[in-house]
């Protein structure tokens, strides 16, 4: 039997738009504390936070295009976010040691200090949201999300 009124293997078919609507709601609920409090307190937008988070996890990224790919944001939104973060001195562009023509985007010391404040809040929110899932269910969710992302990423914009 399906939990929370969801479909079972033999139950009704779930429409794609219902799934997308649920995914959007989950993302919005995950971001709610940030948009209500943290963003204003620290003077950064949600897209800037999304970029900081990826830059922190990956210890820098090779370009704004690579960052757009990793965040799922469009290139223009990513570029605006990176420029804003650079103006706020939260990220720096460093010459790539492997290819001196390119720049890497990395957190500045201020950016690292900000992540030390925001990551615990972000992790606590994720723990709250995923707290009802077993370890196996979390792994299945990650696998399903990875497959969705891979499928969409393969399509031309």
C-alpha positions in Angstrom: 0.0 0.0 0.0 1.3 3.4 -0.9 2.0 5.9 1.9 0.6 9.4 2.1 -2.1 8.7 -0.5 0.5 8.3 -3.3 0.2 5.7 -6.0 1.1 2.1 -5.6 2.5 -0.1 -8.3 -1.0 -1.0 -9.3 -2.6 2.3 -8.4 -3.5 5.3 -10.5 -1.0 6.8 -12.9 0.6 10.1 -11.7 0.7 12.8 -14.4 4.1 14.4 -15.1 2.8 17.8 -14.3 1.8 16.6 -10.8 5.3 15.3 -10.3 6.9 18.6 -11.4 4.5 20.6 -9.3 5.5 18.5 -6.3 9.2 18.9 -7.1 8.8 22.7 -7.3 7.0 22.7 -4.0 9.8 20.7 -2.3 12.4 23.1 -3.6 10.4 26.1 -2.5 9.9 24.6 1.0 13.6 23.8 1.2 14.4 27.4 0.3 11.8 29.0 2.6 14.0 29.7 5.6 16.6 31.2 3.4 14.2 33.5 1.5 12.4 34.5 4.8 15.4 35.2 6.9 19.0 34.2 6.0 19.2 35.9 2.6 18.2 39.3 4.0 20.4 38.9 7.0 23.5 38.2 5.0 22.6 40.2 1.9 22.6 37.5 -0.8 20.0 36.2 -3.1 18.8 32.7 -3.4 20.7 32.2 -6.7 23.8 33.6 -5.1 23.5 31.1 -2.3 23.0 28.3 -4.8 26.2 29.3 -6.5 28.1 29.6 -3.2 27.0 26.2 -2.2 28.2 24.5 -5.3 31.5 26.4 -5.3 32.0 25.4 -1.7 31.2 21.7 -2.2 33.4 21.5 -5.3 36.2 23.7 -3.9 35.8 26.1 -6.8 34.5 25.7 -10.4 36.2 26.2 -13.7 33.8 28.8 -15.1 30.4 30.5 -14.9 29.2 28.0 -17.6 30.3 25.1 -15.5 28.6 26.6 -12.5 25.4 27.1 -14.5 25.5 23.4 -15.4 26.0 22.3 -11.8 23.2 24.6 -10.4 20.7 24.1 -13.2 20.4 27.9 -13.5 20.6 29.6 -16.9 23.9 31.2 -17.9 22.6 34.8 -17.5 21.3 34.1 -13.9 24.5 32.4 -13.0 26.6 35.2 -14.4 24.6 37.8 -12.5 25.0 35.8 -9.3 28.7 35.4 -9.7 29.2 39.1 -10.5 27.1 40.0 -7.4 29.2 37.6 -5.3 32.4 39.1 -6.6 31.2 42.6 -5.8 30.3 41.5 -2.3 33.8 39.9 -2.1 32.4 36.4 -1.4 34.1 34.8 -4.5 37.3 35.5 -6.4 38.3 34.6 -9.9 41.7 32.9 -10.0 43.7 32.1 -13.0 43.5 28.4 -13.8 46.9 26.8 -13.2 46.3 24.2 -16.0 45.2 26.8 -18.6 46.3 30.3 -17.9 43.7 31.7 -20.3 40.9 30.6 -18.0 39.8 31.6 -14.6 38.4 29.5 -11.8 35.7 30.8 -9.5 36.5 30.1 -5.8 35.3 31.3 -2.4 37.1 34.2 -0.8 37.8 34.0 2.9 34.6 36.0 3.5 32.7 33.4 1.3 34.1 30.5 3.3 33.1 32.2 6.6 29.6 32.7 5.2 29.3 29.1 4.3 30.3 28.2 7.9 27.2 30.0 9.0 24.8 29.0 6.2 25.7 25.4 5.6 24.5 24.2 9.0 21.1 25.9 8.5 20.9 24.4 5.0 21.8 20.9 6.4 19.3 21.2 9.2 16.6 22.0 6.7 17.6 19.1 4.5 17.6 16.8 7.5 14.2 18.0 8.5 12.8 17.4 5.0 14.4 14.0 4.6 13.9 12.8 8.2 11.0 10.6 7.4 13.0 8.7 4.7 15.1 5.6 5.4 18.6 5.4 4.2 17.5 3.2 1.3 14.7 5.6 0.4 17.2 8.5 0.4 19.5 6.5 -1.9 16.5 5.8 -4.2 15.5 9.4 -4.3 19.0 10.5 -5.2 19.1 7.9 -7.9 15.7 9.0 -9.3 16.7 12.7 -9.2 20.1 11.9 -10.9 18.2 10.1 -13.7 15.8 13.0 -14.1 18.7 15.5 -14.2 20.7 13.4 -16.6 17.7 13.0 -19.0 17.0 16.8 -19.0 20.6 17.7 -19.3 20.9 15.6 -22.4 18.2 17.7 -24.2 19.2 20.8 -26.0 17.9 24.1 -24.5 
